[in-house]
Structure formats: structure tokens, C-alpha cells
Amino acid sequence: MPHVVVLGGSIAGLAATRALRGQGLAVTVVEPDGLATTGARGGVPQGGQLHALLDMGRTQAERWFPGLSKDLVADGAVLGSGDEIRLYENGTRKVSVPGNELIGVSRTLLEDHIRRRTVLDDGVSVRVGRACGLDIRGGRVTGVRVRTAGSAEVAVVPCDAVVDATGRSSRLPSWLAAEGWPEPPADRMRIDLGYATARFRRGGELPGVTVAHQLPAAAGAAEQSDTGAMAAVEGDQWMAVIVAYAERRPSRDPAEFLRRMREMEAGPFGVVADRCAMIGEVETYGMAHSLRRNWWALDRLPGGLFVAGDAVASFNPVYGQGMTSAFLHASCLAAHLRKGADLHAPAHAYFRHVRVVVDAAWEVSTLSDLAQPHVTGPYPRGYRMARRMADWMARASTTDAWVNERFLDVVNMRRRPAALRTPEFWWRVAAALRAQAAQPGR
Ligand SMILES: Cc1cc2nc3c(=O)[nH]c(=O)nc-3n(C[C@H](O)[C@H](O)[C@H](O)COP(=O)(O)OP(=O)(O)OC[C@H]3O[C@@H](n4cnc5c(N)ncnc54)[C@H](O)[C@@H]3O)c2cc1C
């Protein structure tokens, strides 16, 4: 049976493992933390931050781990829909979308569930260690060099193919360069992002609310207010996150966290700050830039090389696209192999598939980030017009359910951004803005 080594046992690695197993391949997962750990772990320093699983992500997660949502809910996660999901644009509550669903769950519980399922599969072996290079012979990957924890010794794990899912700080480009292969060209957009997450005891203070999300006013005012999100999660807790940029990045000071929650114009944040006890400490995380590695731009790739998840692209996490992208990359991998692709050949077609997912997420996140005063580009062609249109659309989506639904389809990665460029869509946006202008007091 052909054998694939997956580097990294986080969301992207575990989803890729399922996709490979679905094609009957034997898999070894190389992960410094092993797969037996539960809860917070060193390999995923962002794990304590509130993670939203977009609707498309949940659909894809269900594909790879059927019954996952049900299991999570049985463990205390909260599945919200329609009116239970409160979205605010600069303090104005958006009209609800009836079929819209979001699950409130911590990143650690989600990961624990999919890890547990992965280790139950007899076709998956786990190697506790850190990958540190590739063996490439005859133009294809033939092995992965792995250093066992606490030892200087490097062993080679032979394989037919490798999937790099080691996350944002993947060393794969330099491993390839060391073997005389080209590195992928990379795009970086400086975002200077600060995250802070806190947990609170949850009681009956917000009946009928599962998730609240507050975006600051588009464009001009973005530097003056925070983005916030909160979700009812397992253990009868709220997880709340405050996100801001540059000199406004939040600190670990609990008093500051509570003050900023109260200052948010969206009501639920103030209710939790005033009525719920904070549990533990405020955890912070900083991200300097969004990063996209354009693997599809390489003419020369070793055979049997795949890359998935944040190792391909990691965006401003405020748009919640990372885990959904990782699950979608697994679908690209499955589609590639299902078509009968030779595992030993360069996977150009796989990377072309992945590009579609990456470009959609990149377009949505960078268009918003470019509105921040401290973000200095690179600006795509037609940026000014695209920015204006995004502002009109955001305003229209506060009152028009159809516009909001289409907008959420793109935000949730159910549709590509092109769905927001149709004449029908813009006719509805214009109608909603006219109706708003006709309302006194708006
Ligand atoms: C602050 C923050 C908030 C976020 N919020 C959201 C959100 O709301 N929604 C969302 O969908 N996404 C969010 N993300 C993104 C999300 O965390 C990632 O997209 C997701 O975890 C998928 O990443 P991954 O599996 O590719 O990599 P990671 O989760 O980063 O995991 C990489 C894995 O590789 C292992 N590893 C590292 N080096 C090696 C090596 N040399 N050999 C073997 N293994 C190795 C690590 O131990 C780890 O297990 C957020 C990210 C950040 C930073």
C-alpha cells in the first residue's frame, strides 16, 4: 500500500490524513506534540484564541469526520442559528439570516475530537518528532527526515509522498532550496494584528444568543474601534475576543479587556463584561502579516509533494477562514487523487485546485485589511472602487436579508467573491441603500 507522510497533526494535517485514508493510502503523521495530547499544546500557540468555524468549514469537517457537530454538541458545544447569531456593523445589528448556522466551540475541543477519531484508524501511524528536511531522489520525495523529541538523532521515514501541514512557519521552502529546488514566490501583507481572548462563566444572561460579532465601521473609522466576537462554548462558558491593530493591539490586562468589551457598541459584549465572572487569564496573540505562498507558480516541483493549510496561506484570522481553508484543501487532495493522479508525479493540478480556495480567502481578507490606515499594500488594481463597493454592500447588508445572505455566503466561503459582482446583487444593494436614505433618522 502506498505510504504518505503527513507533517503536522493539526487541523490541516488531520483533514489531509482523512482524505488520504479515503483513497486507501497508509499514513504516518509526524507531530512533535504527538496525537494523544488533549487541550492546549505548544505546537498550536493560537489554540487558546476564539476560533470561528465558518459554515463551509463545518460542512467540510462533517464530510471528513461525519457526526462531528453532534459529538461536539454532546460535549457542550452550542449550535446557533438565525436570530441566535447576532452580527453588528459598527453597533448596528444586521438583519438575521434564517438558515445561517454557527457552532460555538473552543478550538481545543474541536481539535481533540478530530485527533481522537484519527488515532482510532488502524491505517494511521503516529511518529512523535519534528520533521527537519526531505530526501528527494530521481525528482521525487522519497523520505522525510525526522528528529525525535529530546534527541539530536535524525531518522529518515521512507514514503511515496509527503503533505506539509506544519502551519504558518513551515520550513518547506528552505528544505527545498537546500536540495536545489525553487522556493515558491510569497505575498506578504503587513497587518500588525493583536488578538486577546478571555473566558467567562455563562449563565442565563443572554437567552437566545449563541454568537455575537461586531465589526467596526468600514474603511475610515476602522482604526478607532475594536472588532469583537464572542461565542457560547462548552463548559457553560463564553469565549470573547478583542481584535485591534498597530498601537491599539489589546494587552493581557483584564481591566482593559473588560473596558473594551463595554465600549463596544454591540450590546452582548457589555452584558457579559458586566454580569459574568472572567475565568483564568487574558491570552494574547500577535500576527505581523498575512502570507500566501504561491506553490502553483512553480514550474519545477518534486513529485509527491503536497502542501495544505496555513503552510500554503495564512490570512488575518479575524475573518475565520483558516480551518475552513484547511478542510477545503483536504477536499482538493481527495479530488486530485480520485482522478487517478500519479502520487509520485509533481502535483501541479492539486496546487491549481488549492489556488482557487486560497485566492477567494485572500481577496476577502485583504480587501478589508487594506482599509486599515497602517496597512500599506500591495493594492490590487481597481482597489479604490472595490473598497467603495464593499462599504456600500456592508451598509446594505444591515437591512436587506437577501444582500446579507449573499454576503454571508461569501464570508462563510460557501460561494466565491464573484457572487458579489453580479448585476442582480448590485441592483439589490442600490435598492437597500435607497430605502435606508428614505428612512428618517438613518
Ligand atoms: C490568533 C488566531 C486566531 C485564529 N482564528 C481562527 C478562526 O476564528 N477560524 C479559523 O478557521 N481559523 C482561525 N485561525 C487559523 C487557524 O488556527 C489555522 O488556520 C488552522 O489551525 C489550520 O492550521 P494548520 O493545521 O495548517 O496549522 P497549525 O494549526 O498552525 O498546526 C501546525 C501543526 O504542525 C506541527 N508542526 C510544526 N512544525 C512541525 C514540524 N517541523 N514537523 C512536524 N510537525 C510540525 C505543529 O505542532 C502543529 O500541530 C486563527 C489563527 C490565529 C493565529
The ligand as a MOL file (V3000), in Angstrom:
LIG
                    3D

  0  0  0     0  0            999 V3000
M  V30 BEGIN CTAB
M  V30 COUNTS 53 58 0 0 0
M  V30 BEGIN ATOM
M  V30 1 C -4.9940 34.3160 16.6030 0
M  V30 2 C -5.5710 33.3590 15.6170 0
M  V30 3 C -6.9360 33.2000 15.5460 0
M  V30 4 C -7.4880 32.3460 14.5980 0
M  V30 5 N -8.8390 32.2610 14.4880 0
M  V30 6 C -9.3800 31.4610 13.5510 0
M  V30 7 C -10.7830 31.3570 13.4140 0
M  V30 8 O -11.5580 32.0470 14.0660 0
M  V30 9 N -11.2660 30.4760 12.4810 0
M  V30 10 C -10.4310 29.7390 11.6870 0
M  V30 11 O -10.9220 28.9550 10.8800 0
M  V30 12 N -9.1070 29.8350 11.7910 0
M  V30 13 C -8.5590 30.6770 12.6850 0
M  V30 14 N -7.1990 30.7560 12.7850 0
M  V30 15 C -6.3620 29.9820 11.8560 0
M  V30 16 C -6.2440 28.5530 12.3490 0
M  V30 17 O -5.6360 28.4890 13.6190 0
M  V30 18 C -5.4500 27.7280 11.3230 0
M  V30 19 O -5.8070 28.0910 10.0260 0
M  V30 20 C -5.7450 26.2470 11.4950 0
M  V30 21 O -5.2500 25.8270 12.7220 0
M  V30 22 C -5.1580 25.3620 10.4130 0
M  V30 23 O -3.8130 25.4190 10.5290 0
M  V30 24 P -2.8100 24.2490 10.1690 0
M  V30 25 O -3.3190 22.9230 10.5740 0
M  V30 26 O -2.4180 24.4810 8.7830 0
M  V30 27 O -1.5870 24.6930 11.1040 0
M  V30 28 P -1.4860 24.8020 12.6650 0
M  V30 29 O -2.8110 24.6970 13.3150 0
M  V30 30 O -0.6900 26.0120 12.9610 0
M  V30 31 O -0.6810 23.4990 13.0800 0
M  V30 32 C 0.6120 23.1990 12.6230 0
M  V30 33 C 0.9860 21.8380 13.1970 0
M  V30 34 O 2.2360 21.4610 12.6930 0
M  V30 35 C 3.0330 20.9760 13.7500 0
M  V30 36 N 4.4310 21.2030 13.3490 0
M  V30 37 C 5.1160 22.3690 13.3100 0
M  V30 38 N 6.3580 22.1790 12.8550 0
M  V30 39 C 6.4580 20.8600 12.5800 0
M  V30 40 C 7.5000 20.0550 12.0540 0
M  V30 41 N 8.6980 20.5740 11.7250 0
M  V30 42 N 7.2620 18.7280 11.8880 0
M  V30 43 C 6.0610 18.1840 12.2060 0
M  V30 44 N 5.0370 18.9140 12.7050 0
M  V30 45 C 5.2400 20.2300 12.8800 0
M  V30 46 C 2.6040 21.7700 14.9600 0
M  V30 47 O 2.9210 21.1250 16.1710 0
M  V30 48 C 1.1030 21.8390 14.7140 0
M  V30 49 O 0.4300 20.7300 15.2350 0
M  V30 50 C -6.6400 31.6180 13.7240 0
M  V30 51 C -5.2560 31.7670 13.8160 0
M  V30 52 C -4.7250 32.6500 14.7240 0
M  V30 53 C -3.2340 32.8360 14.7600 0
M  V30 END ATOM
M  V30 BEGIN BOND
M  V30 1 1 1 2
M  V30 2 1 2 3
M  V30 3 2 2 52
M  V30 4 2 3 4
M  V30 5 1 4 5
M  V30 6 1 4 50
M  V30 7 2 5 6
M  V30 8 1 6 7
M  V30 9 1 6 13
M  V30 10 2 7 8
M  V30 11 1 7 9
M  V30 12 1 9 10
M  V30 13 2 10 11
M  V30 14 1 10 12
M  V30 15 2 12 13
M  V30 16 1 13 14
M  V30 17 1 14 15
M  V30 18 1 14 50
M  V30 19 1 15 16
M  V30 20 1 16 17
M  V30 21 1 16 18
M  V30 22 1 18 19
M  V30 23 1 18 20
M  V30 24 1 20 21
M  V30 25 1 20 22
M  V30 26 1 22 23
M  V30 27 1 23 24
M  V30 28 2 24 25
M  V30 29 1 24 26
M  V30 30 1 24 27
M  V30 31 1 27 28
M  V30 32 2 28 29
M  V30 33 1 28 30
M  V30 34 1 28 31
M  V30 35 1 31 32
M  V30 36 1 32 33
M  V30 37 1 33 34
M  V30 38 1 33 48
M  V30 39 1 34 35
M  V30 40 1 35 36
M  V30 41 1 35 46
M  V30 42 1 36 37
M  V30 43 1 36 45
M  V30 44 2 37 38
M  V30 45 1 38 39
M  V30 46 1 39 40
M  V30 47 2 39 45
M  V30 48 1 40 41
M  V30 49 2 40 42
M  V30 50 1 42 43
M  V30 51 2 43 44
M  V30 52 1 44 45
M  V30 53 1 46 47
M  V30 54 1 46 48
M  V30 55 1 48 49
M  V30 56 2 50 51
M  V30 57 1 51 52
M  V30 58 1 52 53
M  V30 END BOND
M  V30 END CTAB
M  END
